[in-house]
Amino acid sequence: MNEKTSYDGLQEDIKKAQLPPIDVWENKYRDRMYTVRFDTPEFTCICPKTGLPDFAHIFVEYSPAEWCIELKSFKEYLAAFRPLGIFHEHAVNRMLEDMAGACMPRWMKVRGIFNIRGGITTTVEAEYSGTE
């Protein structure tokens, strides 16, 4: 089907979408390798194809270097996705890009498990190696 839909181009500028900053705080144990894990089952965004809400469980794992992610700002950051029309793949990659950019970890992984849509559960996982 080559017909153009009203949804064409919606993701063109998704990297430029304005989202709140993710605050960080100084890691006093930067000399130690350790892992921080947090997750939230309350992520929502909008499907850019249907305009219907999407729901996901978001998992974040990272090894902090100089900075750690401040959780209140992260919660506000996630809430900003609620009215945003964004594909699952773009949402997870955007989160990784913004969080890794904020705290510059040794490594980071973001995984989103999106609720069933059309009988299909989608899981998207993106990683940052610290050398990017």
N, C-alpha and C positions, 0 to 999 in steps of 0.2 A: 504494500500500500504506500504510494508515494504522495498521497494527499497531505498538504500542510495542515496542521491543527493549530488551534489558538495557543497551544502550549509550546510551540517552537521557540527556541531562544531563551527560555526562562532560566536556564542554568549558565548562560554565557558569562555573566558577571558574578557568579556565586562566590568566587574568591574575594571579591570586593565588598560583599554584603557587610554592613556595619553591625558588629556585635560588641557587647561590652568587653572591656579589657579583663584579662585574668591576672589577678594580683598574685604576688609571690612574697615570700619571707625568707630571711637568711638561714641557711642550713648550717648549724654549728657542728655537725658531724660529717662534713664533706670529705673527710679523710677515710670514712668507712663506707664500704659497699653495702647498701641495704635497699630493700624494695618497699615502695608505698603502693598500696592497692586501695582503690575505692570504686564503688559502683552505685548506680541509681536505677531503680526500675521505673522511674517516672518521666523519662524523656518523651517529649512529643514534638512533632513538626507537622508540616502539611505536605501531602503528596502533590507534586507539581503537575501531575497528569489529571488527577480527579478533583483536587481541592479538598479531599477528605483528610481527616487527621491520621497520622501514623504514630504508633507507640513503640518504644524500644526500651530495652534494658542495656545501659551503657556501663562498660567495665574499663577502668584505666589502671595500668600498672606502669611504674617508672622507677628508675634509680636516680635520686637527686644528686646533683653535683653541688653548685653554690646556692641554688634556690629551690624552695618547695612551693607547691601550689597552695594558695589560700582557698579554703573550701567555700566560704560564703560567696566570694567572687565567682568561683566555678559554678556554683548553683545558679547565680544570676546569669551567667554566661549561657548555661544550658536552657534556662527559661526563655532566653531571647530567641531560641529556635522555634518556639510555639507557633508564631504566625508566619514562619518562613517556609515557602515552598522549596523543598530541597530533596533530591534523591538520596536514598540511604547511603550509597557509596560516597557521595559528596559530603554528607553530614559527618561521617566518621573521619574522612580525610581532612576536612576542615578543622574538626576538633583536634586531631593530632597536630596539624600545622600550627594552630593557635597556642595550644598548650606547650608544645616543644619550644616554640618561639618565645614563650613567656619565661620558662624556667630553665631552658637549655640543659636537659637531663643527660645522664650517661647513655640511657636508652629509654624508650617509651613504647607502649603498645596500647592502642584503643580498639575495643571491640564493641560493636553494636549488634544486639540480637533483636531484630524487628518483628513485631507481632505478625501473625498470619494475615496475609492478604491474598485473596484468590486461591486459597489452599496452600500457599507457599510461605514458609518462614525464611527470612533473609538474615544471614549473618555476615557482617563486614568487619574485617580486621585490618588495621594499618599499623606499621611499625616505623620507629625512628631509631637509627643506630647510634646517634651522637656524632657521627662523622659527616652528616649531610650539611 
